[in-house]
Amino acid sequence: MRLILVRHGQTPHNITGALDTARPGASLTALGEAQAAALPAALTGARVAAVYASPLARTRQTAAPLAASLGLPVAVREGFREIGAGDLELRDDPEAIAAYLDCVYAWSDGDLEHHLPGAPDGHAFLVRYDAAVRAAVTEVAAGHGDDATFVVVSHGAAIRTWTSVRAADAGPGFARGHRLSNTGSATFVGSPDEGWALVDWHSEALGGAELASRGIHDVTGNAEDAEVVPA
C-alpha cells in the first residue's frame, strides 16, 4: 500500500504563529486555496484511489480540489486531526510555542508520556492516528487492492511526529530536522502490520516554488533549526 500524507494549505494562523488545533479551525488563505488547487496536477501520476482528511476546515478545503478532479468524495476521519494544543490553544507567545514544540519533539524522540496542559499524551495521539491509518488501509484495500495509493490531508506536527515514530527509516530526531511547508508531503509504502518505509519527503508545496509560504511564523511545520518568531 502507498500512503501519501499531505499537509493542508496555508491559513491565517500559519502566518501569525497561533496554535490553531481545535475544530473547526481556520479556513485557507488565498495562497492556501492556490496550494490546494495545485494538488490535482502535482499528483497526476500517483493513481490515487481515495482521499481522506481530518475534520478541520483547512484539511477538508485542501482535499476538495484533488477529490473533485478524481470524482471521489473526501472521507473525513477524526483520527487525522492535529496534535492538540490543550490549554495553549490559539496562543502565539514564545512560551506557548516553545512548550508545544517541546511536546512534539519529545514524542518524536520516544517520550510518549510528555503532554501539554489540558491535552492527551503521545500514547493517545498514536492510538488515534494509527487507528485512522489502519481503517483507511482496510477500506482502500477492500475496494482497490493491496497495491493501491491513497492520500490523507492532515497537519504538520501530526505528520512529522507520526513519521518519526512509525517510519522505520526516519527515527528519533526526524521531526527536529525536517520541516513540512503547507501542502508539503510524505510518501510511505508498507502496511500497519508490516510497518512503513518513508520513500519521499517533499518539504515544500507540491505545486512548486511559486506556491511556497514565505515570511511566516509557521509552528507545526517548523524544523527546530528554523526561526519561529510569533507575531
N, C-alpha and C positions, 0 to 999 in steps of 0.2 A: 504494500500500500504506500502511496505517496501522499504526504500531508504537507500543505503549504500554509504556514501561518503568516498572515499579513496584518501589519499594524494599521489601524484606522487613519484616515486623513486628518489634517490639521484642524484644531479647534481653537477658540479664543483663549482657553486656559493653557494650551500648549505655548501660547505666546507669552502669557504673563507669568507662568510657572505655578499656577494654583493647582492644588491636589484635588482633582476632579475625578472621583472614583465611584460615586453613588449614582443610582438611577434618578432621572432619565439621563443626566449628564448633558454637557454642551453639544450643540449641533456643529456641523462643519463650517469653517470659514470659506470664503470664495476660493482660496487656494486649496483647501481641503476638498471642495467639490471638484476642482480640476484634477487633483490627485486621484480621486475616486473614478472620475470619468476616463482616466488613462489606463485603468486596470484591464479592461477587456482586451485592448491591443497588446498590452505588456504580457498578458498571459495567454495569448492566442494559441501558442504551440503546446500548452500544458494539457489539453484534453480534459478539462475539468468536468467531473461528473456531478458534483454537488457543492453548494456554497452555504456556509454556516456563519453565524455572527453571534456576538454576545447580545444581551438585551438592551445595552445602552444605545442612545440615539446615534452617536457618531459611528459605531461599527455597522449598524443597520444601513445608515446612509452611504457608507463607504462600499458595502457589499452590493447595494442595489444595482448600480450600472453593470457590474460583472454578471450578476444573476440574470438581469434582463437580457443582456446580449446572448446568453446561453439558453434563454427560455426556461429558466429554473426559478424556483422560489428561494428566498433567503430563509434558511432554517435557523430560528433563534433558539439558542441554548444558554441557560443560566450559567452553566459552569465555565463559560469562556470569558466571563467578566474580569475586570481589572482587579489587582491586589488592592483591597480596601484600605483607605487611609484612617478609618475609625474616627477618633475624636479630632484628628487633624484635617478632616475634610474641608476643602476649599481654602485652607491656609496657604499663604505663599511666602511666609517669612523664613529666613535661613534656618532657624531652629527646627521648624516643622519639616522642611525639605531634607535636612541632614538626618533627622530621625527616620523618615520614610526610606531614604536611600540606605541607611544603616540596616534597616529591616530587610530590604530587598537583597543586599549583598550578604547578609548573614544567612538567609535561606539558600542563596546561590552557593555559599561555601559549606552548606550542610547543617547549619544550626537552625533546625526547624522549630525549636522551642521559642525562638525570639518572636515577639509580637508587639504591635503598636497598641496604645491605649484604646480600648473600645473596638478592637479588631481581632480576628482569629489568628492563630499561629500558622506556621508553614505547613504543618501536617494537614490542617484543614484545607489550605489552598491546594495542595497536591491531590487530596482526595477528590475535590470537586472538579479540578481541571482534568485529572486523569479519567474520571468518570465520563466527562463530556467527550473527551477524545475517544475513549473506548466505545461509547454509544454511537458516535459518528462513524467510526470504522465499521462497526457491525451493520449499520444502516447502508453505508455505501457498498460494502462487500455484498450484501444481500441483493442489491439492485444492479451492481456493475462488476462484481468480481473482485478478487483479492489484489489485482494489479491496477486498480483504479486510482485516480487522483482527486483529492478534494481540497477545497480552500476554506480556511477559517479566518475570518476577520476578527481580531482580538486586540490586545492592548500591549503597550511597550514593556512595562515592568513584568506583566504576566508571561509574555513570550520569552523575554530574556531569562527570567528565573526558571521557567519550565525547561527551557533549553539547557541551562546549566546543570539541572538535576537529572533530566531524563535522556539527554543525548550522550551516548557513550563516549563520543569523541570531542565533547565540549568540556564538561567537568567544572570543578570549583574554580571560581575566579572569572569564569567566562563573562558573566554579566558586567563585571567591573570594567572590562576592556573592550566591550562590544556595544556600540550604540546602535539604536534602531530608529531611524527617522520615520516620519509619517509616511505610510504605505511602503516602508521597507518590509522585507520578508525573510522567512527562514523556511527551508525546504528539508524534509526528512523522508527517509524510506525505512520501512520496518512495520512493526505492529506492537500493540500494547503487551503482548505475551513474549515476543522475541526481542523487544527493545527497538530503539530508534537510533538511526545514524543521521547526523546532520550532513547533508550533501551540498548545501549552499546557504550562505549568509549574505543577504543583499541589504546592506545597511542604509542605503539611500532610497528615495522614492522610486518605485518601479517604473514610473512614467518617464524618467530621465532627469538630468541635472536641472533643466529649466523649471521643474516642479519641486525643487528642494526647498525646505523650510529654512530660511536664513534669519539670523539676528533675533532668535527667540530664546526663551529661558525654559527649554523643554526638560522636564524632570524624569518622567517614566521611560523616556527613550534615551536618557543620558548615559554616557560612559563615565567612569569615575575620573578619568583624566581630562574630561571636557568641562569647560567653565559653566557653572549654573549660578546665575545671579538673579534671584527672584525680583520681579518688579514691585 
